[in-house]
Amino acid sequence: MSPDTWHDVADAATIPDGDIVAAVVAGREIGLVRLGEALHAIDATCTHGNASLCGGFVEPDGSIECPLHQGRFDVASGHALCEPLTQDLVVHEVRVEGGRLLVRLKG
C-alpha cells in the first residue's frame, strides 16, 4: 500500500459530534471522531496497553479517555496528556470529498 493512498471510510455525516466510531482501514483499527466541524482519525488502541479507545469517552476539551487506564489523549494531536500514558497516539490525515470521509494512514 502506497503512503499516498486515501481510503474511503465512511459517510462523514454519520460520525456523531463528541463520540468515537470504530473503523477498519487496510486491516488497522482506527477511531473516527467529530469535534464540532472537525473530523479526526486516530489509532484505536491505547498506547499504554491493549485497550480499545472505541469504548472510551470523548471529553468536551477534545481529549479521549481510555476506558481501561483512564489516561487521556488529545484527539487532534495524539499527545498523551496524563499518566499512565507515556507514548503519543498516531493521528491519521483526513479529508472530506463529496460527503465521504477519506483517511490516509500514517505509521
Secondary structure, DSSP 8 states (H G I E B T S, - for coil): --TT--EEEEEGGGS-BT-EEEEEETTEEEEEEEETTEEEEEESB-SSSS-BGGGSEE-TTSEEE-TTT--EEETTT--B-STT--S---EEEEEEETTEEEEE---
